[in-house]
Each structure stands twice: as C-alpha cells, then as structure tokens.
C-alpha cells in the first residue's frame, strides 16, 4: 500500500491495478482491511479500527482512492461524491487519437450486470444514466496518446465506456475494445487527482497520485510536467 494522504478524518491510497477496494470472488484482501491493520499497528489501537469506503475504483484502474477514518467524514464524503462536489481528474493512455483533441462527451449509459459492462447510447434509453466528461489530449508518443479526463458524473465504467464509444479504448482494456492486454493485467487509466473541500476542516484539499512506474507512463512524465499548469 502506498499512503499518499492522511489526517484525523481521511486517509488516501495510490492504488495499483492488483489492489481491490471491495472484496470479490478472488478472495484477495481489500484495501479497507489492509488499512485497518496498518492503522491498528501504527497507532497501537486497541479493538476495532474504523475505515469507511467513500468511493470506488475498478480493480484494473490505478490512482487516488479516499477512505474515511471517522463516521462523520464517511457520511459527508459519500454525500459529496454523490452530489458531484469532488473534482476528479483522470489520465488515460489510448492507441487512437481522439478527434477533436478536446471536447465534452455526453452519453446515456446502460449497465449490463451479467457482463459487468456499460453500453453508451446517444439518446436516453430505459434504465440509462446520463454520463458527462470533458477530455483533452495532453501528449503523444509514436504509438500512443495521453488524455486528461475531468469527470462531471460518476457512472459505472464511465471513462472506459465513453472513450471506447469515440474509438479510443483505454490501452489494455479488452472489455472495451483494446487490442491486447497490459503485461501487469491492469489498464492504462489512472485516477490522478481528487480536489474537494475537506468534510470537517472545510479547507481546500487536493490529493494527487503519481503515475504508475511502467515505462510507457514514464515516457509521458516530461509532458505532464510541461502541462502541469493545466492539469
């Protein structure tokens, strides 16, 4: 676990593609349980340790995940995520270049529970949810493109589904049309930053997760630094 932020009410992790936010059929230990053990040892806490899940990231996605250390913070953060009061910025690597290079995508997503997949439609459908994001091309290499995404809504597989809809599936995302998987089993989608008003102190809080350490992400780091004022 890589802890990237901690105060009396919140703790945040830079999740890798092998870590899970909630338990699943693999039986792997989810992050909340790892955090409980970490806090219990760090502070020599007797009894049970409280950790609340404020939001989720898909298993193959890396980046910022925020947990609550108090029930007060959990309720307020859950409300803030639900009401769109947390600004979420993602970075994605794709094999195809988005056209135009910047724009806003609005689709209606329908979730298929059996396939654990969402389908994007141009118009509203029964049981669909409106999904909005803004994207901008940040950098390019010989084969790949780096895209910044600002989420306006939080839907199931939203970024993965919407980028696939415009012909730019996330690298490694076989479920949404990528040609091949990534060596580490993850996909090249990274929750780069979360910005919000702290639920207790009311201070402006920005939590940033450095990019994954593989060579392709490293190759884009210089471009990220150049563009940092716009990130």
C-alpha positions in Angstrom: 0.0 0.0 0.0 1.1 3.5 -0.8 -0.4 6.1 1.6 -0.5 9.5 -0.1 -2.6 11.5 2.4 -3.7 11.1 6.0 -5.3 13.3 8.6 -7.6 12.7 11.6 -10.6 12.0 9.4 -9.3 10.8 6.0 -6.7 8.5 4.5 -5.9 8.1 0.8 -4.0 5.4 -1.1 -2.4 5.4 -4.6 -4.0 2.1 -5.6 -2.3 -0.2 -8.1 -4.1 -2.4 -10.6 -3.8 -5.5 -8.3 -5.4 -3.9 -5.3 -9.2 -4.0 -4.7 -11.4 -1.5 -2.9 -14.1 -4.2 -2.1 -13.9 -7.9 -1.6 -14.6 -10.0 -4.7 -14.6 -13.7 -5.8 -10.8 -13.8 -5.9 -10.6 -13.7 -2.1 -7.9 -11.1 -2.1 -7.7 -8.8 0.9 -9.4 -5.5 0.1 -7.8 -2.1 0.9 -10.1 -1.3 3.8 -8.8 -4.4 5.7 -5.2 -3.6 4.9 -5.7 0.0 6.1 -7.3 -1.2 9.3 -4.3 -3.4 10.0 -2.0 -0.5 9.1 -3.7 2.0 11.4 -4.0 -0.5 14.3 -0.3 -1.2 14.2 0.8 2.5 13.5 -1.2 3.9 16.4 -1.3 0.8 18.6 -5.1 1.0 18.6 -7.0 -1.4 20.8 -10.1 -3.1 19.5 -11.6 -2.5 16.1 -10.4 0.2 13.7 -13.0 2.2 11.6 -12.4 2.5 7.9 -15.2 3.6 5.5 -15.3 3.4 1.7 -16.2 6.8 0.2 -15.9 5.8 -3.5 -14.5 3.1 -5.6 -12.1 2.4 -8.4 -12.3 -0.6 -10.8 -9.7 -3.2 -10.0 -7.6 -2.7 -13.2 -7.5 1.1 -12.6 -4.8 2.8 -10.6 -4.7 6.1 -8.6 -6.3 8.0 -5.8 -8.8 6.2 -3.5 -10.0 8.1 -0.4 -11.2 6.3 2.8 -12.8 7.8 5.9 -11.4 7.2 9.4 -14.5 8.6 11.1 -18.2 8.0 10.6 -18.7 11.8 10.3 -16.2 12.0 7.5 -17.7 9.0 5.8 -21.2 10.4 5.6 -20.1 13.8 4.4 -17.7 12.3 1.8 -20.3 9.9 0.5 -22.7 12.9 0.1 -20.0 15.0 -1.6 -19.2 12.2 -4.2 -22.9 11.7 -4.8 -23.6 15.4 -5.3 -20.6 15.9 -7.6 -18.7 18.1 -5.1 -15.4 16.2 -5.6 -13.5 17.2 -8.7 -11.9 14.0 -10.2 -9.2 14.1 -12.8 -8.0 11.0 -14.6 -5.2 10.3 -17.1 -5.7 7.7 -19.8 -3.4 6.2 -22.5 -5.0 5.2 -25.8 -3.7 3.8 -29.0 -6.0 6.0 -31.1 -6.1 9.8 -31.1 -9.3 11.5 -30.1 -10.9 13.8 -32.7 -11.3 16.6 -31.9 -8.4 16.8 -29.5 -10.6 18.4 -26.8 -14.3 18.2 -26.1 -17.1 17.1 -23.9 -18.8 13.7 -24.2 -22.4 13.2 -23.2 -23.9 9.8 -23.5 -26.6 7.7 -21.8 -25.1 4.5 -20.2 -26.9 1.3 -19.7 -25.3 -1.2 -17.3 -25.3 -4.9 -18.2 -25.0 -6.7 -14.8 -24.2 -10.1 -16.3 -21.3 -8.9 -18.4 -20.3 -6.2 -15.8 -20.1 -3.7 -18.7 -21.8 -0.5 -19.7 -23.1 0.4 -23.1 -23.2 4.1 -24.3 -26.1 5.4 -26.3 -26.6 8.8 -28.0 -30.1 9.2 -26.7 -31.8 8.3 -23.4 -32.8 4.6 -23.0 -34.8 2.8 -20.4 -32.7 2.4 -17.2 -30.0 4.6 -18.7 -28.0 7.2 -16.7 -26.6 10.4 -18.2 -22.8 10.4 -18.3 -20.7 13.6 -18.9 -17.0 14.1 -19.1 -14.5 16.6 -20.5 -11.3 15.3 -22.2 -8.2 16.9 -23.6 -5.2 15.5 -25.5 -2.1 16.2 -23.4 0.7 14.4 -25.2 1.6 11.8 -27.8 4.3 9.3 -28.5 5.0 7.3 -31.7 2.2 4.8 -30.8 0.1 6.2 -28.0 -1.8 9.2 -26.8 -2.2 10.7 -23.3 -5.6 12.1 -22.5 -6.7 14.1 -19.5 -10.3 13.5 -18.3 -12.4 15.6 -15.9 -15.4 13.6 -14.8 -18.7 15.5 -14.5 -20.7 12.4 -13.4 -19.7 9.1 -11.8 -21.2 6.2 -13.7 -20.2 2.5 -13.9 -17.1 2.2 -16.2 -17.9 5.7 -17.5 -14.5 6.7 -18.8 -13.8 3.3 -20.2 -17.1 3.1 -22.0 -17.2 6.7 -23.3 -13.6 6.6 -24.7 -14.4 3.3 -26.4 -17.5 4.9 -27.9 -15.4 7.5 -29.7 -13.0 4.9 -31.0 -10.3 5.4 -28.3 -10.4 2.4 -25.9 -8.0 2.6 -22.9 -4.8 0.7 -23.5 -5.1 -2.8 -22.1 -8.9 -2.6 -21.7 -10.0 -5.8 -23.5 -13.6 -5.4 -22.2 -14.0 -2.2 -24.1 -12.2 -2.9 -27.3 -8.4 -2.7 -26.7 -6.4 -5.0 -29.0 -4.3 -6.6 -26.3 -3.9 -6.7 -22.5 -1.2 -5.0 -20.5 1.6 -7.1 -19.1 0.5 -6.3 -15.5 -3.1 -7.2 -16.1 -4.3 -3.6 -15.5 -5.5 -0.9 -17.9 -3.8 2.4 -18.6 -6.3 4.5 -16.7 -5.1 6.4 -13.7 -7.1 8.5 -11.1 -4.6 11.3 -11.0 -6.2 13.8 -8.7 -9.1 14.5 -6.4 -10.0 18.0 -5.2 -12.6 18.9 -2.7 -13.5 20.9 0.4 -12.5 18.9 3.4 -15.6 17.5 5.1 -14.5 18.5 8.6 -11.9 21.3 8.4 -13.6 22.9 5.4 -10.1 23.6 3.9 -9.5 23.1 0.2 -7.9 19.7 -0.2 -6.1 18.3 -3.2 -4.8 14.7 -3.3 -2.6 13.7 -6.2 -1.3 10.2 -7.1 1.9 10.0 -9.1 1.6 7.9 -12.3 2.4 4.2 -12.4 6.0 3.3 -12.7 6.0 1.3 -16.0 8.0 2.6 -19.0 5.1 4.0 -21.0 3.8 6.2 -18.2 7.4 7.3 -17.5 7.7 8.3 -21.2 4.9 10.7 -20.7 6.1 12.3 -17.5 8.0 15.1 -19.1 4.9 16.1 -21.0 2.9 16.0 -17.8 5.4 18.4 -16.2 5.2 20.8 -19.1 1.4 20.7 -18.9 1.2 20.8 -15.1 -0.3 24.3 -15.0 -3.2 22.9 -17.0 -3.7 19.7 -15.1 
